[in-house]
Amino acid sequence: MPKIRKIKKPTKLKKSNFIKKNKIKIKVKLEDKKIEKKSTSSGSDEKPEIKKVKKQPSEKRIYNVKDFVVYPKHGVGKITSIEKATIGEIDIQFYKILVEKEKLTLTVPINQQSKLRPISSINQINKCVSILKTKPKIKRTMWSRRAQEYDQKINSGKIYELAEVVKDLNKNTDIIADQSYSERQLFEKAYERLKSEFEAVLKVNPDEVQKKMDKALGRTKVEELAE
């Protein structure tokens, strides 16, 4: 008779030990996943440091005495001096600007001169002349609204917008009856502002500038006919 070997039954793990081991494994896996997430998020979500750019204490543009500049609300002016003053224990440097047409002296701090601009170049003046030669734009809107738009353009300090106002309000005549009082005022204001900048850039006498502008506007033809 062959010997019959008894098959040993597998040892049963205690439930408590089995649960404990599984819990430890799960904890380890969860911790590993957290570490992976942190490493990936720190790599992708890391925002670059944004450095704040400090504002410069003064404007880059430096003007000298006798330089011509344009102040939008008053037109062309000439720097007569660069002075210093102490206000509230702070030293302030500023320009003294004479606007001859208005008999006005402006005081503009150097660190607050963003409104100032240098006078135009010869090329810009030539472009203004070509604008004056074009046909005026006739708008059908109410005059009060148009007058407001024209006034904003005049005070913008932009020479091309100034030339557009002169061109649009030009009636090719000096007869007062052909223009309303407010139209005439706006035209003269824009015309004088543009003329003063032409004078400063071209460095010629006012009569020569007026002839140049009137020729571009076609006003000389009317004067010839009147004579």
Protein Blocks (a to p, Z undefined) as FASTA:
>chain_A
ZZdddddddddddfklmmmmmmmmmmmmmmmmmmmmmmmmmmmmpccddddddddfbdfb
dcdehiacddfknopaddfbdcdddeehiacdddddddfklopacdddfklmmmpccddd
fklmmmmmmmmmpccdddfbdfklmmmmmmmmmmnopaklmmmmmmmmpgoiabfklpcf
klmmmmmmmmmmmmmmmmmmnopafklmmmmmmmmnopmmmmmmmZZ
